[in-house]
Amino acid sequence: MSRSRVRQAAALLLLLGALAYTAWVLEVVVRTGLDPVRTYVSELAAADQPLGGLFRATDLAAGLLVLAGALVALLLPGRRPWTVTGWLALALFGAATALDSRLPLSCAPTADPECAARETAGLVPATHTAHTVSSGLAMAGALAAVIALTIAARRYGIWRPLARTGPLLVALELAATVWTLAAVAAFEAGRGTFSLGAGQRLQVLLVAVWLGVLAVSVARERA
């Protein structure tokens, strides 16, 4: 396969992954019964939710598409430390997101007090703990990729759209991550959700936007 086709394949996979990763916006037009300002995005895919199967499927697709896109991108020539680090981090994000979809919550703790009580008492399936770990790995991979590939774009003079917009997206992503982590800590301490859902939705939306910019940048790059 030619270099151009490899680049286009990587870009297409990343773009499709970004689109699949935003499937949660369907909650705007489809009644889910969950408050988007208060609840985790992953609660849409909980085992007891009516549309859980749909959101688990889109998470699986997003993870596999991003994983494939990152691995294909690693085949491109001109590999340098920041690009290799970024693509590997993005592959981790994709793999962890796919795994996350196979480890759904059994119920929605931020929306269901009984579920929250069972979770606190350790009476929920082990998938709750596993889901927390896989979600943490996914977001760690995403943050590392966002930072590393944005640095690569600017340091190596490649991917012009990402080089221009990447720093702003990095700053916004870090701010959204701080908001989300603070809200999670408050919820676990029994002090309310502090708009946990809004913060996390902004966090994942920014990752999807960044993925879209990366895909366009890779597609437009010339040898």
C-alpha positions as CSV (number, residue, x, y, z in Angstrom):
1,M,0.0,0.0,0.0
2,S,1.3,3.4,-0.9
3,R,2.2,6.0,1.7
4,S,-0.7,8.2,0.6
5,R,-3.2,5.3,1.0
6,V,-1.9,4.5,4.4
7,R,-2.3,8.1,5.4
8,Q,-5.8,8.3,4.0
9,A,-6.8,5.0,5.7
10,A,-5.5,6.2,9.1
11,A,-7.4,9.5,8.7
12,L,-10.6,7.8,7.7
13,L,-10.4,5.4,10.7
14,L,-9.8,8.3,13.1
15,L,-12.6,10.3,11.7
16,L,-15.1,7.5,11.9
17,G,-13.9,6.8,15.5
18,A,-14.4,10.4,16.4
19,L,-18.0,10.3,15.1
20,A,-18.8,7.0,16.9
21,Y,-17.3,8.5,20.1
22,T,-20.0,11.3,20.0
23,A,-22.9,8.9,19.8
24,W,-24.0,10.0,23.3
25,V,-25.3,13.2,21.8
26,L,-28.3,11.2,20.8
27,E,-29.6,11.8,24.3
28,V,-30.6,15.3,23.0
29,V,-33.2,13.7,20.7
30,V,-33.9,10.4,22.4
31,R,-35.3,10.1,25.9
32,T,-32.9,8.2,28.1
33,G,-34.2,9.1,31.5
34,L,-30.8,10.3,32.7
35,D,-29.9,14.0,33.4
36,P,-27.0,14.9,31.2
37,V,-25.9,17.6,33.7
38,R,-25.6,15.2,36.6
39,T,-24.9,11.7,35.3
40,Y,-21.8,10.0,33.9
41,V,-21.7,9.5,30.1
42,S,-21.0,5.8,30.7
43,E,-24.3,5.4,32.6
44,L,-26.0,5.6,29.3
45,A,-24.5,2.2,28.5
46,A,-25.3,0.7,31.9
47,A,-26.8,-2.8,31.8
48,D,-30.1,-1.7,33.2
49,Q,-30.6,1.2,30.8
50,P,-33.1,0.8,27.9
51,L,-30.6,2.0,25.3
52,G,-27.5,0.5,27.0
53,G,-26.9,-1.9,24.2
54,L,-26.8,0.8,21.6
55,F,-24.3,2.9,23.5
56,R,-22.1,-0.1,24.3
57,A,-22.0,-0.9,20.6
58,T,-21.0,2.6,19.6
59,D,-18.3,2.7,22.3
60,L,-16.9,-0.6,21.0
61,A,-16.9,0.7,17.5
62,A,-15.2,4.0,18.5
63,G,-12.5,2.2,20.4
64,L,-11.7,-0.3,17.7
65,L,-11.7,2.4,15.0
66,V,-9.3,4.7,16.9
67,L,-7.1,1.7,17.8
68,A,-6.9,0.7,14.1
69,G,-6.3,4.3,13.0
70,A,-3.4,4.7,15.5
71,L,-1.8,1.4,14.5
72,V,-2.1,2.2,10.8
73,A,-0.6,5.7,11.5
74,L,2.4,4.0,13.1
75,L,3.2,2.5,9.7
76,L,3.8,5.9,8.2
77,P,7.5,6.8,7.6
78,G,9.2,9.6,9.4
79,R,8.5,8.3,12.9
80,R,9.8,10.6,15.7
81,P,9.7,10.4,19.5
82,W,6.6,12.7,19.9
83,T,4.6,11.1,17.1
84,V,5.4,7.5,18.3
85,T,4.5,8.4,21.8
86,G,1.3,10.1,20.7
87,W,0.2,7.2,18.4
88,L,0.9,4.6,21.1
89,A,-1.1,6.7,23.6
90,L,-4.0,6.9,21.1
91,A,-3.9,3.2,20.6
92,L,-4.2,2.8,24.4
93,F,-7.2,5.1,24.4
94,G,-8.8,3.1,21.7
95,A,-8.1,-0.3,23.3
96,A,-9.3,0.9,26.7
97,T,-12.5,2.4,25.2
98,A,-13.3,-0.9,23.5
99,L,-12.6,-2.8,26.7
100,D,-14.7,-0.2,28.6
101,S,-17.7,-1.1,26.5
102,R,-17.4,-4.8,27.5
103,L,-17.4,-3.9,31.2
104,P,-20.6,-1.9,31.6
105,L,-22.0,-0.6,34.9
106,S,-24.9,-2.7,36.2
107,C,-26.9,0.5,37.1
108,A,-26.6,4.3,37.2
109,P,-25.2,5.4,40.6
110,T,-25.6,9.2,40.0
111,A,-29.3,8.7,39.0
112,D,-30.3,5.8,41.3
113,P,-29.8,6.2,45.1
114,E,-30.2,2.5,45.5
115,C,-27.5,1.8,43.0
116,A,-25.2,4.3,44.7
117,A,-25.8,2.7,48.1
118,R,-25.0,-0.8,46.7
119,E,-21.9,0.6,45.1
120,T,-20.7,2.1,48.4
121,A,-21.4,-1.1,50.2
122,G,-19.6,-3.2,47.6
123,L,-22.7,-5.0,46.5
124,V,-22.4,-4.4,42.8
125,P,-20.7,-6.6,40.3
126,A,-16.9,-6.5,39.9
127,T,-17.4,-4.8,36.5
128,H,-18.0,-1.5,38.3
129,T,-14.4,-1.5,39.6
130,A,-13.1,-2.9,36.3
131,H,-15.0,-0.2,34.4
132,T,-13.4,2.5,36.6
133,V,-10.0,1.2,35.7
134,S,-10.6,0.9,32.0
135,S,-12.2,4.4,31.9
136,G,-9.2,5.8,33.7
137,L,-6.8,4.2,31.2
138,A,-8.9,5.5,28.3
139,M,-8.8,9.0,29.5
140,A,-5.1,8.9,30.4
141,G,-4.4,7.6,26.9
142,A,-6.5,10.3,25.4
143,L,-4.8,13.1,27.4
144,A,-1.4,11.8,26.6
145,A,-2.2,11.5,22.9
146,V,-3.8,15.0,22.8
147,I,-0.7,16.5,24.3
148,A,2.0,14.5,22.5
149,L,0.6,14.7,19.0
150,T,-0.1,18.4,19.4
151,I,3.5,19.0,20.5
152,A,4.6,16.9,17.5
153,A,2.5,19.0,15.1
154,R,4.1,22.2,16.3
155,R,7.7,20.9,16.8
156,Y,8.0,19.0,13.6
157,G,6.1,21.5,11.4
158,I,3.4,18.9,10.4
159,W,-0.4,18.6,10.5
160,R,-1.0,22.4,10.1
161,P,-4.7,22.4,11.3
162,L,-3.7,20.6,14.5
163,A,-0.7,22.8,15.0
164,R,-2.9,25.9,14.9
165,T,-5.8,24.7,17.0
166,G,-4.2,22.0,19.1
167,P,-2.9,24.2,22.0
168,L,-6.4,25.7,22.5
169,L,-7.9,22.2,22.5
170,V,-5.3,21.0,25.0
171,A,-6.0,23.8,27.4
172,L,-9.7,23.3,27.2
173,E,-9.3,19.5,27.6
174,L,-7.2,19.9,30.7
175,A,-9.7,22.4,32.2
176,A,-12.6,20.0,31.5
177,T,-10.6,17.1,33.0
178,V,-10.0,19.1,36.2
179,W,-13.7,19.9,36.4
180,T,-14.6,16.3,35.9
181,L,-12.2,15.0,38.5
182,A,-13.2,17.6,41.1
183,A,-16.9,16.7,40.5
184,V,-16.2,13.0,40.8
185,A,-14.4,13.6,44.1
186,A,-17.3,15.7,45.4
187,F,-19.8,13.0,44.4
188,E,-17.9,10.2,46.1
189,A,-17.6,12.4,49.2
190,G,-21.4,12.8,49.2
191,R,-21.3,16.5,48.4
192,G,-23.4,16.4,45.3
193,T,-22.4,16.0,41.6
194,F,-21.3,19.6,40.8
195,S,-22.6,19.2,37.3
196,L,-20.4,16.1,36.9
197,G,-22.3,15.1,33.7
198,A,-21.7,18.4,32.0
199,G,-18.0,18.4,32.8
200,Q,-17.5,14.9,31.6
201,R,-19.5,15.4,28.4
202,L,-17.4,18.5,27.6
203,Q,-14.3,16.4,28.3
204,V,-15.3,13.6,25.8
205,L,-16.6,16.1,23.3
206,L,-13.3,17.9,23.2
207,V,-11.5,14.5,22.6
208,A,-13.8,13.8,19.7
209,V,-13.3,17.3,18.2
210,W,-9.5,16.9,18.6
211,L,-9.7,13.5,16.9
212,G,-11.6,15.1,14.0
213,V,-8.9,17.8,13.7
214,L,-6.2,15.2,13.8
215,A,-7.9,13.2,11.1
216,V,-8.2,16.2,8.8
217,S,-4.6,17.1,9.5
218,V,-3.3,13.7,8.6
219,A,-5.4,13.5,5.5
220,R,-4.1,16.8,4.2
221,E,-0.4,16.2,5.1
222,R,1.9,15.9,2.1
223,A,5.1,13.9,2.1
